[in-house]
Structure formats: C-alpha cells, structure tokens
Amino acid sequence: MRNWRWGFLYLAFLLGIEAQRTERISGSAGDVLEDDPVGRLKVFVYELPSKYNKKILQKDPRCLSHMFAAEIYMHRFLLSSAVRTLNPEEADWFYTPVYTTCDLTPNGLPLPFKSPRMMRSAIQLIASNWPYWNRTEGADHFFIVPHDFAACFHYQEEKAIGRGILLLLQRATLVQTFGQRNHVCLKDGSITIPPYAPPQKMQSHFIPPDIPRSIFVYFRGLFYDVGNDPEGGYYARGARAAVWENFKDNPLFDISTEHPTTYYEDMQRAIFCLCPLGWAPWSPRLVEAVIFGCIPVIIADDIVLPFADAIPWEEIGVFVDEKDVPNLDTILTSIPPEEILRKQRLLANPSMKQAMLFPQPAQPGDAFHQILNGLARKLPHDRSVYLRPGEKILNWTAGPVGDLKPW
C-alpha cells in the first residue's frame, strides 16, 4: 500500500501538479507575520566610535556575507528606518551597534573570543555617556548577538555553557540566532531570528517552479567535524553521523559532504531537505529550505525556531527526534501525499519567504520587520524595569577574568 501511495505521489511531483499554488497561513500566525511595526515603537540608535563597528568591517568585508551578518544589516536598516528616533527621551528601545562576530579566521569563521570584552567596553561607554542604560541596567535595550551560542560567546557548547550569558546582558533583550529550550544560553524574552543568507545570491539561482522535485531527501554538509571532534561522537550530538551511517547507500537519500555549484538548484528539485543540528541547533539550511520550497526536516531536539510566533513551523516542516534518525526513511515515506502537498503550498507563500530574509533595501514583512514586530510585542515595558535612584542589580566585577580585561 505504501509503495503504491509513493508511486502516485512521485508521479504527481514529476508532473508538477500544484507546483505554483500557494496557501495562506491561517489564524494568528498569519496575522502576526503581516504586522507592520511602524508606529508601534521608537528605537534610539547609540552613536558609537567606529572602532566598534565600521572600522571592524573595513578590516574584513567578508563579514558582510557570513551567516552572522544580521548584526551589520540590522544596524544599517535602523539608521534609515521609520521607527528610528533621534530623541532618546521618547525611545521605547535603545540599540547598541557592536559588530562582535567580525573577527574572522583565514577560512572565514568567526572567532568569539574578543566578543565579551568588546561588548563590555561598549556597554561601559553608553553607561558613562548617556543616562538611559543606568535607569534600567539594560532592560529597555536590545543587542544583536548572532553567535553559535549567542551571548555565551563560544562556538563549542560545553564551553559556552560554562561561560554563560555575559553578565552585563542579563537584563537586556537579546536578538539571536541561537535558540534551544531549557538552555543556559537562551535568555527568557530573547527574540530568535534566522541566520543571514544572501538574498540576491539565492534569488539568482531560482529555477522555474514547474520543474519536478525528483530528489526525495537532500543534504550537503559535514557529517563529522574531525578537526574539532576527532572521536566523532560530540559534533551534532551524533545525529549527522547517524544520517550518514544509515543512509549513505539509500537511493532515496541524496547526501554528501560535497557542495556543488548546483546546490541551490538541487534544493529546488528536492521534496525534503535535512536541517540537522551542527555545533548549535540551527543552520542556514533552515532559511534555504524555506526560500526554495523544500520541506525542512528539522533534527535538533528542543530547538527554538526563528520568529516562532509568526511562522508556523509545525505546519511547514517535519520534526524528527535525534534518537529517531535511524528511522528517517520510514518516517518520511509514511507522510501522506496530501500533507506534503499542503506543506509545499504553505512554503510557496511569498510572505513566508520574505520573513526569513534580510534584503537591502528592506522590504515589507522581511526579517528586519519581524524583529521590530517582536520588540513591539514586548511593549509597554513594565514599570518594574526602572530602577530606583542608586539601585544596582548587575555585578560589573563578576565573570571570567579574561572578560574583564580592557578591549
């Protein structure tokens, strides 16, 4: 019975049935996705010395294209946004533009080791030169921290957990790519965002929507990180290794470590795209899958997904527990054809794709606007965030010794 069903489904995909149909997101998720943040909040952007942002970028322009670049583009967006106010007395939120992910290795990988000192230095500066931080110790401030483990500032989970969130950010709202429930690096009230993926680059690889999806499951990426995890059991908590060991010879699975020039085109020819955790639960594949209409198969226990109050991830994706990876073929071939078609129609909705991107210039409903929507939904601030004269909560002298050194 299952073979017959999949034969019919496969034929439907080859014929391109319903390839261009879309389905509107119903209920509160769709309404939130289409919210307009303008008029609902005002943001004051601190003017910092260029050593905290522009000079860092001038030193290494590669920062404009890596997956943590949201901190740069959000700064640029806010400078010309209708929500920006030049009068801090009327601001709902205060934003400190610090490019903490722009210290790159020769291979282009961000090193977070200077980030805590850099962030601490910036906070000392705004606390010394403006009165607004000291009124709340940051409770009406937000920071973009798009590291693997956000404001824990380390790319290895064990060390990130040991460090914890930078103490001076304990009262601020964090806008971050990392999100995992019950994790020390996810602060209550954080706004989880998608990683940066170059919009124009992806759009230049679009293929006609009626081309059949002839690949069942697609994945390109590491299965083992030998350099950082030589024994092979820690990286991705073993989930990627399990994908390879169980399905490397399965004809339904097009998986490899090679990254072909047709990568984006291949995703558009695939029904399912695997989105397993790596060192952190998220990856740019989440964005790529949504943009290219490939149903994301999310393998990352307890993940908190980008804009989860606006994007109906349960309806557009498939969630597989890490322990169930050996059963991936059974799980995916058991999904009814009508459910797959509905997920594809939802993924074809332009507003869904727009919400995952940081285009320049900004466009209605894009990721910039979803961040502002998230901030607007946190207003008005409770009066308890404002401290009494002379009151202090944060401990400026606590934390790892290295973090306390001048930047």
ABEGO torsion letter per residue (X at the ends): XAAAAAAAAAAAAAAGBGAABBBBBBEAAAAAAABBABGABBBBBBBBBAAABAAAAAABAAAAABAAAAAAAAAAAAAABAABBABAAABABBBBBBBAAABBBAAGBBBAAAAAAAAAAAAAAAAAABAAAAAAGGAABBBBBABAAEAAGBABAAAAAAAEBBAAAAABBBBBABBBBGBAABBBGBBBBBBBBBAAAAAAABBBAABBBABABBBBEBABBAAABAAGAABGGGAAAAAAAAAAABAABBBBABBBAAAAAAAAABABBBBBBBABABBAAAAAAAAAGBBBBBBBBGBBBBGAAABBAAAABBBBBAAAAAAAAAAAAABBAAAAAAAAAAAABAAAAAAABBBOBBBBGBAAAAAAAAAAAAOBBBAAABBBBGBBABBAABEBAAAABBX
